[in-house]
Amino acid sequence: MRVAVGLDHRGVKLREAVFATIAAAGHEAVDFGVNSDAVRVDYPDVAAMVGEAISDGRAERGILVCGSGVGACVAANKLRGIRAAICHDAYSAHQGVEHDDMNVLCLGSEIVGAALAGELVEVFLAAAFDGGERYVSRLMKVEKLEERGYGR
């Protein structure tokens, strides 16, 4: 699986753990940076790059890391076809994929350490969408909300 990875200047703290876990699981990382916290990088820009990579088929899933995970998650969910969630526990990281077809994992570098980040990436990448009727039905409702653009 190809995994688009984007980090802002605060997310760089988890860079090594995220990339090492992707490689150890036998997946290919598509790197959208950053490598250093020396220059401020805005999370919406990083979320856009990761979301576009998923939308155009360069990646099947994505991982975004910012300070809290919140900003990256909010930005990613503005993109059509992206289903992002902040996960700071293993259950949410796999259940979000299994039941909600989550395709972007968002992490907060100020919330989780490297060991937990690695665990979350591992279970996120190992999970598969259940495909059961009730989950597909709910996903179709979410897609209709996205098409309608309520609140815009």
C-alpha positions in Angstrom: 0.0 0.0 0.0 1.2 3.5 -0.7 0.7 5.9 2.2 0.9 9.6 1.8 2.5 11.2 4.8 2.4 14.9 5.6 3.8 16.7 8.7 3.9 20.3 9.6 6.7 21.9 11.5 5.3 20.6 14.8 4.5 17.2 13.5 8.1 16.6 12.5 8.7 15.2 16.1 7.0 12.0 15.0 8.5 11.7 11.5 11.0 8.9 12.3 8.4 6.8 14.1 5.8 7.2 11.4 8.1 6.4 8.5 9.8 3.5 10.3 6.5 1.9 11.1 5.3 2.2 7.5 8.5 0.6 6.2 8.4 -2.2 8.8 4.8 -3.0 7.8 6.0 -3.4 4.2 4.3 -0.3 2.8 5.6 2.5 0.7 5.6 6.0 2.1 4.9 9.0 -0.2 6.7 11.8 1.6 5.1 15.3 1.6 7.5 16.6 4.3 8.6 18.2 6.4 12.1 17.2 7.5 12.7 20.0 10.1 11.0 22.4 12.4 13.2 25.2 11.2 10.6 26.7 8.9 6.9 27.0 9.8 4.6 25.0 7.5 0.9 25.4 7.6 -1.1 22.2 8.2 -3.8 23.1 5.6 -1.1 23.0 2.9 0.1 19.7 4.0 -3.4 18.3 4.3 -4.1 19.4 0.7 -1.1 17.6 -0.6 -2.0 14.3 1.2 -5.6 14.5 0.2 -4.8 15.2 -3.4 -2.5 12.2 -3.4 -5.3 10.0 -2.2 -7.8 11.5 -4.6 -5.6 11.1 -7.7 -4.5 7.5 -6.8 -0.9 8.2 -5.9 -1.7 6.8 -2.4 -4.4 4.6 -0.9 -4.2 6.1 2.6 -2.7 9.1 4.4 -1.2 10.1 7.7 -1.1 13.7 8.9 0.8 15.0 11.9 0.5 18.4 13.4 0.8 19.6 17.0 -2.6 18.5 18.2 -3.9 16.6 15.2 -7.0 18.8 15.2 -6.0 21.4 12.5 -4.8 18.7 10.1 -8.0 16.7 10.6 -10.3 19.7 10.1 -8.4 20.7 6.9 -8.3 17.1 5.5 -12.1 16.6 6.0 -12.8 19.6 3.8 -11.5 17.6 0.8 -13.9 15.5 -1.2 -13.4 11.8 -0.6 -11.2 12.2 2.5 -12.4 10.6 5.7 -9.9 11.7 8.4 -9.9 11.2 12.1 -7.7 12.1 15.0 -6.8 8.8 16.8 -4.9 8.7 20.0 -5.8 5.2 20.9 -5.4 1.9 19.0 -9.1 1.0 19.0 -10.1 4.2 17.1 -7.2 3.8 14.7 -8.5 0.4 13.4 -12.2 0.8 14.1 -12.3 4.0 12.1 -11.1 2.0 9.0 -13.2 -1.0 9.7 -16.5 0.7 10.2 -16.1 4.2 8.7 -13.6 3.6 5.9 -11.3 6.2 7.3 -8.5 6.9 4.9 -6.4 9.5 6.7 -5.0 9.0 10.2 -4.3 12.3 12.1 -1.9 12.4 15.0 -0.9 15.1 17.5 2.8 15.2 18.1 2.2 17.1 21.4 -0.3 14.4 22.5 1.3 11.1 21.6 4.9 9.9 21.8 6.8 8.0 19.2 6.0 4.5 20.6 2.2 5.1 20.6 2.4 6.8 17.2 4.0 3.7 15.8 1.3 1.5 17.3 -1.4 3.7 15.9 0.1 3.7 12.4 0.6 0.0 12.5 -3.1 -0.8 13.4 -4.4 1.9 11.0 -2.5 0.3 8.1 -3.4 -3.3 9.1 -7.1 -2.5 9.2 -9.5 -3.1 6.3 -13.0 -1.7 5.7 -15.6 -4.3 6.8 -17.9 -3.7 3.9 -20.9 -4.8 5.8 -24.3 -3.5 4.6 -24.8 -1.2 7.6 -21.3 0.4 7.2 -21.8 0.9 3.5 -25.2 2.5 4.1 -23.7 4.9 6.6 -20.8 5.7 4.3 -23.2 6.5 1.5 -25.1 8.9 3.8 -21.8 10.6 4.6 -21.0 10.9 0.9 -24.4 12.5 0.3 -23.7 15.1 3.0 -20.4 15.8 1.3 -22.1 16.3 -2.1 -24.8 18.7 -0.6 -22.2 20.9 1.1 -24.4 21.9 4.0 -23.4 25.0 5.7 -21.6 26.5 2.7 
